[in-house]
């Protein structure tokens, strides 16, 4: 959607967050900042997962079911186990 008066793009809060994360990730690639430094910024994947990003290849998915399927099919078993542990922690924090 575009605003008729200003010509600026009107984005939902989720779309703004996605763009912000993509900008940070592309900055790390462009400046060759260590992958570990970038992940430390995202507090050990919490922020990425909570916003629908795969913490390993940085693709964005619209919901956690699609993200979980991607991780199960595209990454190793250890990666999938780590993802589900982190996902449980995120769910527990949401319940409090």
PEJO-V883644 format. One record per pair of residues at least 24 apart in sequence whose C-alpha atoms are under 7 Angstrom apart, sorted by the first residue. I is the first residue (numbers start at 0). J is the second residue. Records with the same first field share a line. If there is no record, write none. Layout:
BEGIN
I->J / J
END
This chain:
BEGIN
none
END
